[in-house]
Amino acid sequence: MTKITTEHLARSACVYIRQSTADQLAHNHESRRRQYGLVDRAKQLGWSNVDVIDEDLGRSGGGIARPGFERLLVTICDGRVGAVLAIEASRLARNGRDWHTLIEFCGLVGTLIVDEDGIYDPRHPNDRLLLGMKGTMSELELSMFRQRSQEALKQKARRGALVLGVAAGYVKIGRDRIEKNPDKRVRDALQLVFTKFAELQSARQVHIWLRAEGIELPVKSRQGEAHGVVWRLPAYNIVHNILTNPIYAGAYAFGRTTSRVSVKGGRKHVRRGVQKPIAEWDVLIKDHQAAYITWDEFERNLEVIANNATGMSSALARGAARKGELLLPGLLRCGHCGRKLHVHYSGKIGRYNCYGARTNHGAVRCIFDQRLEHRCGDQQRGPARPEAARHRGSTQSDRGAIEHDDRGRAPAGAVATAGALRSRARAPTVRRRRPGKPAGRRRAGAPLERGIAGCRKA
């Protein structure tokens, strides 16, 4: 008995067409022709109204958002589709969620699923079982493809022989070796970047200096290795990439980035290019090729760049040196909550503030506007007390986890250190002035003030 009824033929047939990548779209023309050929098969089976859904060409079926597939589900739920045609199950979905959602909707409204092997009615138990197995095999097939290809790449990378592309300043020799670019202008330009960074200690300042001097840097041509490099005034990311690329330290690195998967709006969202710490790189082979700087210099550069961070996520970073009369921005931490003190200028007068308690707990500020450089002395230095270490560790693991009393004040006696950030030198302890009590003045000539005055004269 045929599974196609007059009720199915009274509706339209949907032909779903998909290729997974842009490369397949550009080169696998025969596969696409086979899928479009399903239009003729639908007409041979008796459908006169055939709708082609091909919005998902170049999109993976592994769970990311697919507008064409979403339109197909909406059309099925409206009861306007008598059959869904695809070359095979993997074209419709490569993950269990999408596949079983499709089967469930088709079973509810009586829509058939047609591929090259047969016609299936999801309302029949045997057909539903077979469709479920097809979807499972399609998902497994994708996982096996990915695993085999990744392991082959890693095996070649462990030998340092996987050369997918080279940075400006190097050229590819054969299929698995790289050497320094023989062009002296290219080598000198890259060496200048490292020299200026050692002098200025800031990637941003190096970028500004290069632009101001009109110095162009070599950049790999987008047309491929055969076209060499092009010269242009550098953008900031070009300077940053040169300073943070281990290839210039003579190292071969593979697996420096990873992908993170999250669920947004009920769909898988993949964030690619997430940087990993050096200890987590898949492959790291030092002294693999001729270098522009040593590995120790490369690590110092990374440390300087990390400590120059000034974004909201850089609470543990010292921050780059900036203009202003205050000498300790980025080095002082609150003695109560352990957070980095912020700098605020009113005209030429600079003050330190801690907004941690107010921002995270709705309490009063730990430290009010004060000229803390004139309130810090040697007696406020020294080893941190156990309770201070407890609060400091709590701050680093969870910036908002410090307990406050019923009046919104942080526990007394907390002492902060800033040296653990970079040089492990102890930072001055900042004590909170009680509201209503005038700030006490320290005697002139305190050791810290004399040191600051000496720095200013220098």
QUIRA-V857648 format. One record per pair of residues at least 12 apart in sequence whose C-alpha atoms are under 6 Angstrom apart, sorted by the first residue. I is the first residue (numbers start at 1). J is the second residue. If there is no record, write none. Layout:
i=I j=J
i=I j=J
This chain:
i=8 j=82
i=9 j=47
i=11 j=80
i=11 j=81
i=11 j=82
i=12 j=49
i=12 j=50
i=12 j=81
i=12 j=82
i=13 j=50
i=13 j=81
i=13 j=82
i=13 j=83
i=14 j=50
i=14 j=51
i=14 j=52
i=14 j=84
i=15 j=52
i=15 j=84
i=15 j=85
i=16 j=53
i=16 j=86
i=17 j=35
i=17 j=54
i=18 j=56
i=18 j=57
i=18 j=91
i=19 j=57
i=19 j=58
i=20 j=58
i=20 j=59
i=20 j=60
i=21 j=58
i=21 j=59
i=22 j=58
i=35 j=87
i=55 j=68
i=56 j=68
i=61 j=93
i=61 j=94
i=62 j=94
i=62 j=95
i=63 j=268
i=64 j=268
i=82 j=111
i=83 j=111
i=83 j=112
i=83 j=113
i=84 j=113
i=84 j=114
i=85 j=114
i=85 j=115
i=86 j=115
i=87 j=115
i=87 j=116
i=88 j=115
i=90 j=138
i=94 j=138
i=94 j=139
i=95 j=139
i=107 j=122
i=107 j=123
i=158 j=283
i=161 j=176
i=163 j=176
i=168 j=219
i=168 j=220
i=169 j=181
i=207 j=236
i=216 j=231
i=216 j=232
i=216 j=233
i=217 j=231
i=217 j=232
i=218 j=230
i=218 j=231
i=248 j=291
i=248 j=292
i=249 j=291
i=249 j=292
i=249 j=293
i=249 j=294
i=249 j=295
i=250 j=287
i=250 j=288
i=250 j=289
i=250 j=290
i=250 j=291
i=251 j=285
i=251 j=286
i=251 j=287
i=251 j=288
i=252 j=284
i=252 j=285
i=252 j=288
i=253 j=283
i=253 j=284
i=254 j=282
i=254 j=283
i=255 j=281
i=255 j=282
i=256 j=276
i=256 j=281
i=257 j=273
i=257 j=274
i=257 j=275
i=257 j=276
i=258 j=273
i=258 j=274
i=259 j=271
i=259 j=272
i=307 j=319
i=308 j=320
i=318 j=330
i=331 j=418
i=333 j=416
i=335 j=414
i=335 j=415
i=335 j=416
i=335 j=429
i=335 j=430
i=336 j=410
i=336 j=414
i=338 j=392
i=338 j=416
i=341 j=353
i=341 j=354
i=351 j=369
i=351 j=370
i=351 j=371
i=352 j=369
i=352 j=370
i=353 j=367
i=353 j=368
i=353 j=369
i=354 j=366
i=354 j=367
i=360 j=400
i=363 j=408
i=367 j=432
i=377 j=448
i=380 j=429
i=381 j=428
i=384 j=415
i=388 j=414
i=388 j=415
i=415 j=429
i=416 j=429
